[in-house]
Amino acid sequence: MKNEENMKDKTILITGATSGIGKATATELAKMGAHLISIARNKHKALKTKVELIKLHSTKNSEVLIAAL
């Protein structure tokens, strides 16, 4: 798909990726091959989400930053 090809060279900074719409968005972006940087307050939930994305989409293109914005 054209959109998937466009996302492979993109780095996306996303907040709220541990649940709800943010997690759904992160999942779809991971499917498209984007490099994800997730900002989260809860380290445990953030690392769990990272592991899930790696398992589901065989991607190593996921990083986690812990911060309260």
C-alpha positions as CSV (number, residue, x, y, z in Angstrom):
1,M,0.0,0.0,0.0
2,K,1.1,3.5,-0.7
3,N,0.5,4.7,2.9
4,E,2.6,1.9,4.3
5,E,5.5,2.8,2.0
6,N,5.3,6.4,3.2
7,M,5.4,5.5,6.9
8,K,8.5,3.4,6.7
9,D,10.7,6.5,6.6
10,K,8.8,8.4,9.3
11,T,9.4,8.9,13.0
12,I,6.3,9.5,14.9
13,L,6.1,11.0,18.5
14,I,2.9,9.8,20.1
15,T,1.4,10.5,23.5
16,G,-1.2,8.3,25.2
17,A,-0.1,5.1,23.4
18,T,-0.7,2.9,26.4
19,S,-4.5,2.8,26.1
20,G,-7.5,3.9,24.1
21,I,-7.2,5.9,20.9
22,G,-3.5,6.5,21.4
23,K,-2.8,2.7,21.6
24,A,-5.0,2.0,18.5
25,T,-3.1,4.7,16.6
26,A,0.3,3.4,17.7
27,T,-0.8,-0.1,16.6
28,E,-1.8,1.1,13.2
29,L,1.3,3.1,12.7
30,A,3.4,0.1,13.8
31,K,1.6,-2.0,11.1
32,M,2.6,0.6,8.6
33,G,6.3,0.4,9.6
34,A,6.7,3.8,11.3
35,H,9.4,4.4,13.9
36,L,7.4,5.1,17.1
37,I,8.5,7.1,20.1
38,S,5.9,6.9,22.8
39,I,5.7,9.3,25.7
40,A,4.0,7.9,28.7
41,R,3.6,8.6,32.4
42,N,3.4,5.0,33.5
43,K,6.6,3.1,32.8
44,H,5.1,-0.4,33.3
45,K,2.2,0.3,30.9
46,A,4.6,1.9,28.3
47,L,7.0,-1.1,28.3
48,K,4.1,-3.5,28.1
49,T,2.7,-1.7,25.1
50,K,6.2,-1.6,23.5
51,V,6.5,-5.4,23.9
52,E,3.0,-5.9,22.4
53,L,3.8,-3.8,19.4
54,I,7.0,-5.7,18.8
55,K,5.3,-9.1,19.1
56,L,2.3,-8.2,16.9
57,H,4.2,-6.4,14.2
58,S,7.7,-7.8,14.4
59,T,9.1,-4.3,14.6
60,K,12.0,-3.0,16.6
61,N,11.1,0.5,15.7
62,S,9.6,1.4,19.0
63,E,11.0,3.6,21.8
64,V,9.5,4.7,25.1
65,L,10.1,8.0,27.0
66,I,8.7,8.4,30.5
67,A,7.4,11.9,31.1
68,A,4.4,13.8,32.5
69,L,3.6,16.6,30.1
